[in-house]
Amino acid sequence: MSMLTPPGMGGQYRITGDKYPRMRRPRGRRRLVFLVIASTAALGLIGWGTLQLIDVFTGGDKATAAGSKAVCATKASPSATTSTESATAGSLPKPDQITVNVLNATPRSGLAKETADELKKRGFRIGDVGNATDTYDKKVDGPGILLGAKAAYSAALPVLNTQLSGAEVKTDGRDKTTEVDLIIGAGFKELTTKEDAEKALAVLARPQPTPSTTKKTC
């Protein structure tokens, strides 16, 4: 009787032999481990391939760093008015420093005097009042022409231009002076309203700040 046979049992329940039966590990666990390893490897290959594609199309870390520096180098920040604008605003004369000759180039009588009286109420000095010279008489189709010396183009003429919308601004060879001409044309109806003219003067005296580009290092 084998030592593996329990006491009192025999016959068909008798166990013979001198080897122990071997227990096999379940095959399902091996397959699960293999699938986990294979999935991990596949995901790693996919991730590595994706990084390679991104590196090819974007130029790599060097391109990214260069792009960041370029963005930092082109940032713009608002600044105060430039020196030219400040000088222009500061050099503009006030209405009581400008002498205006009001000249009528239309067939309508009394138009020059009416316009001159209104400009005087708004603070301008009035010079000659009458008809335009033959150069402009009956030859101005628009609302009017503002005429002055070259120096007045960035001084007296812009100030006077706030009083008449649509006027043409021109210069001639006269001496440097604040005296300018307002030549009334056929398209003239009336001066700009006093309220709108004052707003335009305020904007002209205080130009808006312009953005300036500043370089920054990252």
Backbone as ProteinMPNN parsed JSONL, in Angstrom:
{"seq_chain_A": "MSMLTPPGMGGQYRITGDKYPRMRRPRGRRRLVFLVIASTAALGLIGWGTLQLIDVFTGGDKATAAGSKAVCATKASPSATTSTESATAGSLPKPDQITVNVLNATPRSGLAKETADELKKRGFRIGDVGNATDTYDKKVDGPGILLGAKAAYSAALPVLNTQLSGAEVKTDGRDKTTEVDLIIGAGFKELTTKEDAEKALAVLARPQPTPSTTKKTC", "coords_chain_A": {"N_chain_A": [[0.85, -1.184, 0.0], [0.483, 2.173, -0.789], [2.02, 5.042, 0.65], [0.453, 7.213, 0.248], [-2.086, 6.438, 0.328], [-5.004, 6.746, 2.104], [-5.62, 5.616, 5.483], [-7.483, 2.573, 5.937], [-8.65, 2.56, 3.489], [-8.925, 1.214, 0.311], [-8.685, -0.861, -2.625], [-10.387, 0.422, -5.335], [-9.79, 2.961, -4.589], [-7.22, 3.011, -4.024], [-4.014, 4.382, -4.036], [-1.264, 4.247, -5.974], [2.259, 4.238, -6.612], [5.179, 6.296, -6.602], [5.418, 9.069, -7.093], [4.588, 12.491, -6.823], [1.671, 14.21, -7.845], [1.861, 16.795, -10.363], [1.061, 20.254, -10.215], [-0.305, 22.443, -12.503], [0.158, 25.824, -13.436], [-2.434, 28.197, -13.915], [-3.316, 28.873, -17.264], [-4.589, 31.218, -18.037], [-3.638, 33.388, -16.502], [-1.035, 33.763, -17.441], [-1.498, 34.615, -20.035], [-2.782, 37.031, -19.524], [-0.728, 38.572, -18.325], [1.05, 38.676, -20.461], [-0.455, 40.132, -22.352], [-0.651, 42.631, -21.041], [2.042, 43.454, -20.993], [2.569, 43.587, -23.741], [0.731, 45.577, -24.54], [1.702, 47.805, -23.133], [4.196, 48.155, -24.355], [3.374, 48.728, -26.975], [1.974, 51.155, -26.639], [4.103, 52.744, -25.802], [5.703, 52.804, -28.123], [3.936, 54.129, -29.865], [3.689, 56.645, -28.596], [6.368, 57.552, -28.748], [6.682, 57.705, -31.523], [4.812, 59.699, -32.106], [5.963, 61.955, -30.839], [8.251, 62.198, -32.415], [7.129, 62.942, -34.891], [5.955, 65.396, -34.212], [8.265, 66.815, -33.595], [9.484, 66.926, -36.076], [7.712, 68.499, -37.655], [7.507, 70.881, -36.231], [10.036, 71.835, -35.87], [11.517, 71.334, -33.64], [12.919, 71.75, -30.312], [14.627, 73.916, -30.466], [13.546, 75.614, -32.406], [11.183, 76.271, -31.12], [12.132, 77.662, -28.891], [13.38, 79.787, -30.199], [11.142, 80.971, -31.357], [9.79, 81.853, -29.082], [11.55, 83.799, -28.146], [11.361, 85.57, -30.263], [8.729, 86.479, -30.061], [8.839, 87.785, -27.607], [10.549, 89.806, -28.308], [9.147, 91.489, -29.92], [7.082, 92.725, -28.635], [4.749, 95.304, -28.053], [4.298, 98.375, -26.397], [2.206, 100.925, -25.047], [3.123, 104.354, -25.225], [4.042, 107.671, -24.195], [3.264, 110.709, -26.028], [5.176, 111.245, -28.994], [8.253, 113.107, -29.453], [8.027, 114.824, -31.634], [5.245, 115.061, -32.012], [4.571, 116.201, -29.543], [5.949, 118.596, -29.683], [4.654, 119.777, -31.848], [2.026, 120.03, -30.86], [2.524, 121.736, -28.718], [3.402, 124.008, -30.015], [1.284, 125.065, -31.413], [-0.652, 127.854, -32.226], [-2.971, 129.891, -30.343], [-6.434, 130.75, -30.97], [-6.698, 133.573, -30.591], [-4.241, 134.44, -31.333], [-4.05, 134.359, -33.999], [-4.452, 135.913, -37.089], [-7.03, 136.4, -39.325], [-7.827, 136.74, -42.663], [-10.771, 137.267, -44.269], [-12.194, 136.316, -47.181], [-14.358, 136.607, -49.896], [-15.283, 134.456, -52.409], [-17.536, 134.027, -53.865], [-20.715, 134.774, -55.546], [-22.472, 135.722, -53.675], [-23.414, 138.345, -51.669], [-22.15, 139.996, -48.719], [-21.365, 137.736, -47.364], [-18.725, 137.361, -46.529], [-18.419, 139.241, -44.436], [-20.298, 138.285, -42.519], [-19.194, 135.801, -41.901], [-16.716, 136.596, -40.9], [-17.478, 138.002, -38.617], [-18.488, 135.928, -37.027], [-16.211, 134.353, -36.645], [-14.703, 136.131, -35.157], [-16.16, 136.19, -32.783], [-15.427, 133.739, -31.85], [-12.907, 134.051, -31.006], [-10.826, 134.599, -32.82], [-8.547, 136.836, -34.481], [-9.394, 139.398, -36.744], [-8.579, 140.328, -39.998], [-8.319, 141.629, -43.139], [-11.425, 142.053, -44.807], [-13.433, 141.115, -47.434], [-13.778, 140.869, -51.018], [-12.508, 138.061, -52.892], [-9.324, 137.72, -54.558], [-8.573, 137.963, -58.117], [-7.447, 135.54, -58.761], [-8.781, 133.577, -57.34], [-11.463, 134.304, -57.32], [-14.741, 133.382, -57.946], [-13.876, 130.849, -58.563], [-13.62, 128.81, -56.784], [-14.819, 125.819, -55.888], [-15.44, 124.188, -53.706], [-16.173, 124.174, -50.1], [-14.354, 126.062, -49.162], [-11.081, 127.671, -49.103], [-8.142, 127.449, -47.233], [-5.501, 129.489, -46.767], [-2.039, 130.128, -46.447], [1.28, 130.939, -45.178], [4.159, 128.734, -45.591], [5.108, 128.035, -43.105], [2.834, 128.224, -41.622], [1.419, 125.976, -42.122], [1.602, 123.87, -40.304], [0.796, 125.114, -38.065], [-0.925, 127.783, -37.716], [-2.863, 127.235, -39.715], [-3.948, 124.544, -39.25], [-5.369, 125.074, -36.889], [-7.283, 126.985, -37.716], [-8.586, 125.385, -39.508], [-10.248, 123.801, -37.996], [-12.563, 125.176, -37.863], [-13.939, 125.109, -40.23], [-15.309, 122.664, -41.992], [-14.162, 120.415, -44.476], [-12.634, 122.172, -45.936], [-10.036, 123.221, -48.181], [-6.582, 123.057, -47.677], [-3.893, 125.134, -48.23], [-0.653, 126.443, -49.176], [1.37, 129.389, -49.753], [3.792, 131.726, -51.15], [4.154, 133.707, -49.24], [5.545, 135.757, -46.567], [6.832, 134.431, -43.426], [4.323, 134.277, -41.188], [1.581, 134.635, -38.882], [-0.705, 135.344, -40.08], [-3.435, 134.425, -42.01], [-5.496, 133.34, -44.813], [-8.976, 132.982, -45.282], [-10.755, 131.772, -47.747], [-13.838, 131.959, -49.066], [-15.803, 129.515, -50.626], [-17.943, 128.286, -53.355], [-19.297, 126.081, -52.347], [-19.766, 126.632, -49.723], [-21.637, 126.662, -46.745], [-22.025, 127.102, -43.962], [-20.06, 127.883, -41.036], [-18.316, 125.398, -39.061], [-20.104, 124.118, -36.275], [-19.947, 125.793, -33.12], [-19.57, 124.188, -30.866], [-18.621, 121.728, -31.952], [-16.304, 122.685, -33.141], [-14.805, 123.486, -30.924], [-14.37, 121.01, -29.696], [-12.805, 119.805, -31.661], [-10.567, 121.473, -31.548], [-9.647, 120.861, -28.983], [-8.878, 118.18, -29.282], [-6.88, 118.516, -31.161], [-4.993, 119.933, -29.697], [-4.224, 118.081, -27.817], [-2.823, 115.472, -28.781], [-3.314, 111.924, -29.383], [-1.616, 109.278, -27.592], [0.907, 107.257, -29.136], [1.617, 103.784, -29.855], [4.733, 102.275, -28.947], [7.386, 100.172, -29.931], [8.979, 97.906, -27.829], [11.908, 96.19, -26.897], [12.363, 93.038, -25.428], [14.075, 90.66, -23.456], [13.974, 87.184, -23.089]], "CA_chain_A": [[0.0, 0.0, 0.0], [1.278, 3.417, -0.88], [1.905, 5.961, 1.776], [-0.536, 8.241, -0.076], [-3.426, 5.883, 0.481], [-5.487, 6.973, 3.475], [-5.868, 4.364, 6.23], [-8.798, 1.992, 5.829], [-9.192, 2.658, 2.132], [-8.208, 0.35, -0.615], [-9.407, -1.139, -3.843], [-10.314, 1.418, -6.412], [-9.287, 4.223, -4.055], [-5.816, 2.834, -3.671], [-3.103, 5.206, -4.815], [0.027, 3.594, -6.089], [3.31, 5.059, -7.227], [6.016, 7.041, -5.673], [5.557, 10.436, -7.578], [3.488, 13.397, -6.507], [1.114, 14.849, -9.066], [2.274, 18.185, -10.584], [-0.037, 21.205, -10.403], [0.022, 23.453, -13.517], [-0.389, 27.177, -13.242], [-3.502, 28.52, -14.894], [-2.839, 29.549, -18.481], [-5.209, 32.54, -18.168], [-2.794, 34.412, -15.879], [0.084, 34.037, -18.345], [-1.987, 35.422, -21.162], [-3.053, 38.395, -19.043], [0.569, 39.242, -18.163], [1.594, 38.923, -21.803], [-1.219, 41.222, -22.97], [-0.279, 43.888, -20.378], [3.384, 43.835, -21.463], [2.46, 43.965, -25.158], [0.024, 46.869, -24.629], [2.619, 48.853, -22.675], [5.201, 48.369, -25.394], [2.725, 49.378, -28.117], [1.727, 52.553, -26.275], [5.389, 53.441, -25.795], [6.095, 53.049, -29.515], [3.055, 55.162, -30.429], [4.082, 57.932, -28.02], [7.665, 57.952, -29.307], [6.446, 58.113, -32.91], [4.12, 61.006, -32.109], [6.951, 62.975, -30.509], [9.116, 62.394, -33.576], [6.384, 63.707, -35.895], [5.85, 66.785, -33.725], [9.587, 67.424, -33.693], [9.758, 67.185, -37.494], [6.872, 69.577, -38.195], [7.663, 72.141, -35.499], [11.42, 72.272, -35.853], [12.185, 70.947, -32.409], [12.974, 72.677, -29.174], [15.336, 75.132, -30.84], [12.592, 76.499, -33.074], [10.251, 76.784, -30.107], [12.824, 78.678, -28.108], [13.556, 80.966, -31.049], [9.845, 81.619, -31.494], [9.481, 82.557, -27.841], [12.35, 85.012, -28.097], [10.847, 86.513, -31.259], [7.526, 87.095, -29.522], [9.232, 88.725, -26.565], [11.272, 90.931, -28.879], [8.28, 92.356, -30.719], [5.969, 93.228, -27.848], [4.613, 96.756, -28.113], [3.648, 98.968, -25.238], [1.874, 102.326, -25.315], [4.004, 105.338, -24.618], [3.553, 109.038, -24.309], [3.391, 111.254, -27.364], [6.543, 111.408, -29.452], [8.74, 114.477, -29.312], [7.499, 115.624, -32.733], [3.857, 115.381, -31.723], [4.525, 117.109, -28.41], [6.388, 119.909, -30.132], [3.604, 120.336, -32.68], [0.915, 120.438, -30.009], [2.917, 122.869, -27.908], [3.661, 125.189, -30.844], [0.068, 125.542, -32.051], [-1.121, 129.126, -31.655], [-4.36, 129.968, -29.932], [-7.194, 131.577, -31.922], [-6.458, 135.014, -30.463], [-2.917, 134.718, -31.879], [-4.142, 134.164, -35.45], [-5.196, 136.935, -37.827], [-7.674, 135.771, -40.47], [-8.423, 137.569, -43.718], [-11.94, 136.563, -44.779], [-12.382, 136.764, -48.552], [-15.523, 135.983, -50.519], [-15.089, 134.111, -53.82], [-18.844, 133.666, -54.403], [-21.526, 135.94, -55.908], [-23.339, 136.117, -52.566], [-22.886, 139.519, -50.977], [-22.246, 140.008, -47.257], [-20.961, 136.453, -46.785], [-17.427, 137.521, -45.87], [-18.609, 139.936, -43.169], [-20.975, 137.39, -41.582], [-18.232, 134.79, -41.465], [-15.707, 137.252, -40.079], [-18.075, 138.309, -37.31], [-18.583, 134.684, -36.256], [-14.85, 133.974, -36.241], [-14.299, 137.055, -34.1], [-16.791, 135.721, -31.556], [-14.748, 132.516, -31.406], [-11.583, 134.395, -30.502], [-9.83, 134.891, -33.855], [-8.364, 138.207, -34.913], [-9.878, 139.584, -38.109], [-7.809, 141.276, -40.797], [-9.089, 142.158, -44.268], [-12.707, 141.421, -45.119], [-13.873, 141.619, -48.736], [-13.838, 139.906, -52.112], [-11.267, 137.351, -53.19], [-8.57, 138.202, -55.717], [-8.96, 137.337, -59.383], [-6.93, 134.164, -58.808], [-9.751, 132.667, -56.718], [-12.845, 134.779, -57.432], [-15.65, 132.513, -58.711], [-13.123, 129.675, -59.004], [-13.53, 127.855, -55.663], [-16.064, 125.029, -55.897], [-15.693, 123.587, -52.4], [-16.575, 125.091, -49.023], [-13.424, 127.163, -49.026], [-9.642, 127.405, -49.13], [-7.368, 128.062, -46.164], [-4.24, 129.803, -47.421], [-1.084, 130.78, -45.563], [2.697, 130.665, -45.42], [4.535, 127.343, -45.357], [5.236, 127.829, -41.663], [1.5, 128.158, -41.028], [0.799, 124.689, -42.455], [1.572, 123.05, -39.089], [0.553, 126.002, -36.925], [-2.189, 128.524, -37.754], [-3.861, 126.631, -40.612], [-4.707, 123.468, -38.583], [-6.299, 125.653, -35.915], [-8.389, 127.559, -38.48], [-9.288, 124.294, -40.185], [-11.278, 123.261, -37.097], [-13.755, 126.018, -37.961], [-14.604, 124.924, -41.525], [-15.137, 121.281, -42.452], [-14.049, 120.209, -45.923], [-11.851, 123.22, -46.585], [-8.742, 122.821, -48.742], [-5.478, 123.764, -47.023], [-2.826, 125.399, -49.188], [0.35, 127.436, -48.773], [1.924, 130.209, -50.834], [5.132, 132.238, -50.883], [4.174, 134.856, -48.331], [6.512, 135.695, -45.468], [6.398, 133.703, -42.241], [3.425, 135.085, -40.37], [0.392, 133.909, -38.44], [-1.854, 135.828, -40.851], [-3.885, 133.451, -43.012], [-6.702, 133.717, -45.552], [-10.094, 132.063, -45.437], [-11.428, 132.131, -49.0], [-15.127, 131.262, -49.058], [-16.121, 128.956, -51.931], [-19.347, 128.109, -53.734], [-19.896, 125.024, -51.527], [-19.85, 127.058, -48.322], [-22.963, 126.823, -46.158], [-21.805, 127.756, -42.679], [-18.91, 127.377, -40.296], [-18.563, 124.289, -38.147], [-20.731, 124.594, -35.04], [-18.971, 126.181, -32.105], [-19.297, 123.036, -29.997], [-17.761, 120.788, -32.681], [-15.008, 123.33, -33.34], [-14.082, 123.428, -29.657], [-13.93, 119.624, -29.515], [-11.691, 119.583, -32.584], [-9.41, 122.186, -31.009], [-9.153, 120.108, -27.83], [-8.172, 116.998, -29.804], [-5.665, 119.007, -31.831], [-4.033, 120.354, -28.68], [-3.779, 116.913, -27.041], [-2.804, 114.292, -29.647], [-3.353, 110.645, -28.687], [-0.316, 108.598, -27.562], [1.097, 106.192, -30.112], [2.363, 102.67, -29.286], [6.129, 102.148, -29.343], [7.859, 98.798, -29.764], [10.071, 97.759, -26.869], [12.525, 94.87, -26.973], [12.525, 92.354, -24.153], [14.779, 89.389, -23.554], [13.315, 86.144, -22.278]], "C_chain_A": [[0.888, 1.239, 0.0], [1.04, 4.279, 0.339], [0.871, 7.047, 1.514], [-1.953, 7.739, 0.12], [-3.876, 6.088, 1.909], [-5.768, 5.656, 4.166], [-7.31, 3.899, 6.049], [-9.39, 2.057, 4.449], [-8.324, 1.818, 1.217], [-8.985, 0.175, -1.87], [-9.225, -0.05, -4.875], [-9.818, 2.757, -5.907], [-7.815, 4.154, -3.704], [-4.951, 3.667, -4.611], [-1.752, 4.537, -4.81], [1.017, 4.546, -6.72], [4.068, 5.843, -6.176], [6.264, 8.485, -6.131], [4.329, 11.257, -7.215], [2.942, 14.029, -7.787], [1.551, 16.312, -9.134], [1.047, 19.075, -10.868], [0.414, 22.289, -11.391], [-0.628, 24.8, -13.175], [-1.468, 27.45, -14.282], [-2.929, 29.289, -16.076], [-3.411, 30.963, -18.626], [-4.344, 33.648, -17.593], [-1.619, 34.741, -16.767], [-0.353, 34.933, -19.511], [-2.236, 36.87, -20.738], [-1.761, 39.189, -18.903], [1.152, 39.592, -19.518], [0.87, 40.084, -22.486], [-0.854, 42.573, -22.361], [1.063, 44.38, -20.886], [3.32, 44.322, -22.908], [1.79, 45.323, -25.316], [0.929, 48.011, -24.221], [3.659, 49.177, -23.729], [4.607, 49.11, -26.593], [2.47, 50.85, -27.837], [3.019, 53.362, -26.26], [5.863, 53.766, -27.2], [5.25, 54.144, -30.148], [3.436, 56.542, -29.906], [5.392, 58.436, -28.587], [7.513, 58.43, -30.741], [5.765, 59.47, -33.006], [5.083, 62.14, -31.815], [7.881, 63.251, -31.673], [8.431, 63.224, -34.653], [6.258, 65.173, -35.492], [7.178, 67.501, -33.885], [9.921, 67.782, -35.132], [9.007, 68.401, -37.985], [7.053, 70.901, -37.469], [9.102, 72.615, -35.435], [12.133, 72.02, -34.554], [12.201, 72.026, -31.362], [13.656, 73.977, -29.533], [14.394, 76.115, -31.507], [11.618, 77.097, -32.089], [10.888, 77.879, -29.283], [13.018, 79.951, -28.907], [12.264, 81.717, -31.213], [9.48, 82.4, -30.252], [10.264, 83.848, -27.746], [11.822, 86.052, -29.076], [9.614, 87.221, -30.747], [7.879, 88.125, -28.477], [9.877, 89.963, -27.153], [10.372, 91.901, -29.609], [7.07, 92.833, -29.947], [5.948, 94.741, -27.88], [3.879, 97.247, -26.881], [3.361, 100.423, -25.524], [2.826, 103.252, -24.593], [3.393, 106.707, -24.771], [3.76, 109.53, -25.721], [4.86, 111.41, -27.718], [6.946, 112.857, -29.344], [8.195, 115.375, -30.404], [6.075, 116.042, -32.463], [3.745, 116.381, -30.58], [4.915, 118.519, -28.831], [5.313, 120.573, -30.969], [2.449, 120.84, -31.835], [1.269, 121.675, -29.202], [3.105, 124.146, -28.706], [2.412, 125.721, -31.534], [-0.394, 126.845, -31.403], [-2.585, 129.032, -31.241], [-5.116, 130.863, -30.918], [-6.901, 133.066, -31.814], [-5.063, 135.42, -30.919], [-2.897, 134.619, -33.397], [-4.989, 135.273, -36.062], [-5.718, 136.312, -39.109], [-8.22, 136.85, -41.41], [-9.567, 136.776, -44.339], [-12.289, 137.151, -46.149], [-13.481, 135.945, -49.218], [-15.268, 135.748, -52.004], [-16.395, 133.696, -54.475], [-19.62, 134.928, -54.785], [-22.396, 136.456, -54.764], [-22.71, 137.266, -51.773], [-23.065, 139.388, -49.464], [-21.75, 138.742, -46.586], [-19.643, 136.572, -46.022], [-17.586, 138.177, -44.509], [-19.274, 139.046, -42.128], [-20.007, 136.345, -41.022], [-17.176, 135.397, -40.562], [-16.244, 137.57, -38.686], [-18.148, 137.063, -36.432], [-17.203, 134.225, -35.784], [-14.344, 134.873, -35.12], [-14.905, 136.648, -32.765], [-16.073, 134.501, -30.977], [-13.296, 132.786, -31.012], [-10.54, 134.725, -31.536], [-9.725, 136.397, -34.096], [-8.798, 138.317, -36.377], [-9.045, 140.671, -38.79], [-8.676, 141.887, -41.887], [-10.368, 141.356, -44.47], [-13.181, 142.003, -46.454], [-13.917, 140.501, -49.76], [-12.472, 139.274, -52.354], [-10.596, 137.958, -54.413], [-9.005, 137.451, -56.968], [-8.495, 135.891, -59.483], [-7.962, 133.17, -58.293], [-11.208, 133.083, -56.925], [-13.644, 133.933, -58.42], [-14.968, 131.228, -59.198], [-12.957, 128.623, -57.893], [-14.85, 127.11, -55.561], [-16.422, 124.474, -54.518], [-16.122, 124.593, -51.363], [-15.64, 126.281, -48.876], [-11.985, 126.714, -49.114], [-9.011, 128.154, -47.956], [-5.951, 128.237, -46.689], [-3.311, 130.547, -46.474], [0.338, 130.457, -45.948], [3.006, 129.193, -45.121], [4.647, 127.051, -43.859], [3.877, 127.685, -40.991], [0.828, 126.808, -41.266], [0.677, 123.778, -41.235], [1.323, 123.895, -37.853], [-0.827, 126.646, -37.024], [-3.256, 127.827, -38.595], [-4.605, 125.449, -39.97], [-5.717, 124.004, -37.582], [-7.514, 126.235, -36.634], [-9.224, 126.478, -39.16], [-10.352, 123.646, -39.307], [-12.594, 124.023, -37.225], [-14.536, 125.802, -39.255], [-14.311, 123.52, -42.041], [-15.064, 121.236, -43.975], [-13.255, 121.261, -46.648], [-10.525, 122.662, -47.099], [-7.649, 123.689, -48.116], [-4.322, 123.899, -48.008], [-1.845, 126.419, -48.609], [0.814, 128.211, -50.004], [3.275, 130.766, -50.407], [5.184, 133.434, -49.966], [5.182, 134.65, -47.204], [5.933, 134.905, -44.293], [5.567, 134.618, -41.354], [2.241, 134.234, -39.931], [-0.848, 134.363, -39.193], [-2.184, 134.841, -41.961], [-5.171, 133.949, -43.67], [-7.736, 132.597, -45.493], [-10.882, 132.529, -46.658], [-12.696, 131.295, -49.098], [-15.474, 130.818, -50.473], [-17.605, 128.744, -52.138], [-20.04, 127.05, -52.877], [-20.048, 125.384, -50.069], [-21.315, 127.207, -47.896], [-22.872, 127.579, -44.836], [-20.552, 127.194, -42.04], [-19.311, 126.158, -39.463], [-19.178, 124.845, -36.86], [-19.661, 124.872, -33.99], [-18.588, 125.008, -31.218], [-18.343, 122.053, -30.68], [-16.371, 121.379, -32.899], [-14.179, 123.28, -32.067], [-13.575, 122.024, -29.367], [-12.733, 119.325, -30.411], [-10.425, 120.28, -32.102], [-8.794, 121.431, -29.827], [-8.367, 118.882, -28.275], [-6.858, 117.412, -30.448], [-4.59, 119.39, -30.825], [-3.478, 119.193, -27.873], [-3.824, 115.685, -27.927], [-2.733, 113.012, -28.841], [-1.974, 110.012, -28.68], [-0.262, 107.476, -28.58], [1.904, 105.071, -29.489], [3.796, 102.647, -29.81], [6.591, 100.74, -29.035], [9.052, 98.768, -28.83], [10.595, 96.339, -26.94], [12.721, 94.296, -25.576], [13.245, 91.045, -24.384], [14.151, 88.393, -22.608], [14.359, 85.322, -21.538]], "O_chain_A": [[1.898, 1.315, 0.7], [-0.019, 4.233, 0.966], [0.449, 7.734, 2.444], [-2.907, 8.515, 0.083], [-3.199, 5.648, 2.838], [-6.118, 4.675, 3.509], [-8.237, 4.707, 6.012], [-10.533, 1.645, 4.252], [-7.106, 1.754, 1.38], [-9.868, 0.98, -2.169], [-8.115, 0.342, -5.237], [-9.456, 3.616, -6.71], [-7.238, 5.099, -3.165], [-5.14, 3.653, -5.827], [-1.171, 4.291, -3.753], [0.628, 5.558, -7.301], [3.635, 6.012, -5.036], [7.207, 9.109, -5.643], [3.194, 10.785, -7.289], [3.703, 14.341, -8.703], [1.61, 16.996, -8.113], [0.146, 18.718, -11.628], [1.403, 22.978, -11.143], [-1.763, 24.888, -12.707], [-1.389, 26.964, -15.41], [-2.157, 30.233, -15.906], [-2.794, 31.816, -19.263], [-4.318, 34.749, -18.143], [-1.229, 35.906, -16.846], [0.344, 35.87, -19.9], [-1.946, 37.809, -21.48], [-1.697, 40.347, -19.314], [1.689, 40.684, -19.704], [1.504, 40.923, -23.125], [-0.755, 43.564, -23.085], [1.227, 45.565, -21.179], [3.93, 45.331, -23.263], [2.224, 46.136, -26.131], [0.942, 49.061, -24.862], [3.967, 50.345, -23.967], [5.24, 50.001, -27.16], [2.717, 51.7, -28.692], [3.032, 54.528, -26.657], [6.365, 54.861, -27.454], [5.767, 54.989, -30.879], [3.501, 57.502, -30.674], [5.522, 59.625, -28.878], [8.122, 59.421, -31.144], [6.092, 60.285, -33.868], [5.03, 63.181, -32.469], [8.264, 64.397, -31.906], [9.049, 64.098, -35.261], [6.43, 66.074, -36.313], [7.212, 68.67, -34.27], [10.557, 68.803, -35.395], [9.585, 69.253, -38.66], [6.774, 71.953, -38.045], [9.351, 73.729, -34.973], [13.27, 72.463, -34.386], [11.576, 73.076, -31.51], [13.323, 75.027, -28.985], [14.431, 77.311, -31.218], [11.259, 78.27, -32.188], [10.264, 78.903, -29.007], [12.851, 81.055, -28.388], [12.252, 82.948, -31.214], [8.921, 83.493, -30.347], [9.733, 84.875, -27.323], [11.823, 87.249, -28.789], [9.452, 88.422, -30.962], [7.301, 89.212, -28.446], [9.777, 91.049, -26.582], [10.781, 93.026, -29.895], [6.109, 93.306, -30.554], [6.986, 95.39, -27.752], [2.951, 96.602, -26.393], [4.164, 101.099, -26.167], [3.276, 102.964, -23.485], [2.35, 106.873, -25.404], [4.372, 108.836, -26.534], [5.692, 111.675, -26.849], [6.104, 113.737, -29.166], [7.925, 116.551, -30.162], [5.71, 117.203, -32.648], [2.928, 117.3, -30.631], [4.31, 119.503, -28.406], [5.07, 121.773, -30.839], [1.946, 121.941, -32.055], [0.435, 122.561, -29.014], [2.988, 125.243, -28.162], [2.487, 126.758, -32.192], [-0.513, 126.929, -30.18], [-3.333, 128.19, -31.738], [-4.495, 131.655, -31.627], [-6.857, 133.76, -32.83], [-4.726, 136.604, -30.901], [-1.845, 134.777, -34.016], [-6.103, 135.54, -35.611], [-4.948, 135.759, -39.894], [-8.966, 137.74, -41.003], [-9.333, 135.7, -44.887], [-12.632, 138.328, -46.263], [-13.51, 134.72, -49.101], [-15.065, 136.691, -52.768], [-16.376, 133.074, -55.537], [-19.234, 136.03, -54.397], [-22.995, 137.525, -54.88], [-21.592, 137.144, -51.271], [-24.007, 138.752, -48.992], [-21.714, 138.673, -45.357], [-19.473, 135.943, -44.977], [-16.974, 137.743, -43.534], [-18.861, 139.045, -40.968], [-20.009, 136.051, -39.826], [-16.779, 134.787, -39.569], [-15.533, 137.419, -37.692], [-17.897, 137.135, -35.229], [-17.051, 133.764, -34.653], [-13.629, 134.413, -34.23], [-14.248, 136.746, -31.729], [-16.107, 134.262, -29.77], [-12.545, 131.856, -30.718], [-9.432, 135.107, -31.161], [-10.698, 137.133, -33.931], [-8.573, 137.391, -37.156], [-8.836, 141.759, -38.253], [-9.652, 142.58, -41.598], [-10.383, 140.135, -44.32], [-13.317, 143.218, -46.598], [-14.073, 139.33, -49.412], [-11.43, 139.864, -52.064], [-11.244, 138.637, -55.21], [-9.708, 136.442, -56.895], [-9.089, 135.1, -60.216], [-8.012, 132.034, -58.766], [-12.105, 132.266, -56.716], [-13.265, 133.791, -59.582], [-15.44, 130.596, -60.143], [-12.221, 127.652, -58.067], [-15.874, 127.688, -55.195], [-17.602, 124.312, -54.207], [-16.407, 125.744, -51.693], [-16.069, 127.375, -48.511], [-11.7, 125.518, -49.192], [-9.301, 129.326, -47.716], [-5.278, 127.26, -47.017], [-3.728, 131.477, -45.784], [0.576, 129.773, -46.943], [2.215, 128.499, -44.482], [4.32, 125.954, -43.406], [3.772, 127.094, -39.916], [-0.216, 126.523, -40.678], [-0.267, 122.992, -41.149], [1.596, 123.466, -36.732], [-1.796, 126.118, -36.478], [-4.43, 127.829, -38.227], [-5.821, 125.362, -40.139], [-6.806, 123.448, -37.442], [-8.649, 126.009, -36.215], [-10.427, 126.646, -39.36], [-11.268, 123.005, -39.823], [-13.628, 123.559, -36.744], [-15.673, 126.261, -39.371], [-13.196, 123.228, -42.474], [-15.809, 121.929, -44.668], [-13.206, 121.247, -47.878], [-9.965, 121.736, -46.512], [-7.784, 124.91, -48.037], [-3.835, 122.908, -48.551], [-2.168, 127.157, -47.678], [0.671, 127.754, -51.138], [3.841, 130.324, -49.407], [6.204, 134.123, -49.93], [5.612, 133.53, -46.925], [4.72, 134.731, -44.177], [6.067, 135.616, -40.835], [1.942, 133.217, -40.557], [-1.933, 133.825, -38.973], [-1.319, 134.469, -42.753], [-5.842, 134.849, -43.164], [-7.407, 131.419, -45.636], [-11.581, 133.542, -46.615], [-12.635, 130.07, -49.2], [-15.45, 131.619, -51.407], [-18.419, 128.98, -51.245], [-21.257, 127.113, -52.697], [-20.42, 124.538, -49.256], [-22.121, 127.806, -48.608], [-23.565, 128.575, -44.63], [-20.045, 126.152, -42.455], [-20.491, 125.926, -39.201], [-18.804, 125.929, -36.413], [-18.6, 124.247, -33.988], [-17.422, 124.849, -30.857], [-17.375, 121.598, -30.071], [-15.374, 120.659, -32.849], [-12.97, 123.054, -32.127], [-12.471, 121.859, -28.848], [-11.772, 118.682, -29.99], [-9.328, 119.736, -32.234], [-7.573, 121.371, -29.689], [-7.314, 118.578, -27.715], [-5.843, 116.733, -30.294], [-3.402, 119.19, -31.079], [-2.39, 119.294, -27.305], [-4.779, 114.913, -27.842], [-2.167, 112.992, -27.748], [-1.221, 110.173, -29.641], [-1.269, 106.824, -28.852], [2.789, 105.337, -28.677], [4.043, 102.96, -30.974], [6.233, 100.174, -28.001], [10.018, 99.51, -29.013], [9.817, 95.389, -27.032], [13.184, 94.982, -24.664], [13.041, 90.393, -25.408], [13.833, 88.718, -21.464], [14.01, 84.398, -20.803]]}, "name": "protein", "num_of_chains": 1, "seq": "MSMLTPPGMGGQYRITGDKYPRMRRPRGRRRLVFLVIASTAALGLIGWGTLQLIDVFTGGDKATAAGSKAVCATKASPSATTSTESATAGSLPKPDQITVNVLNATPRSGLAKETADELKKRGFRIGDVGNATDTYDKKVDGPGILLGAKAAYSAALPVLNTQLSGAEVKTDGRDKTTEVDLIIGAGFKELTTKEDAEKALAVLARPQPTPSTTKKTC"}
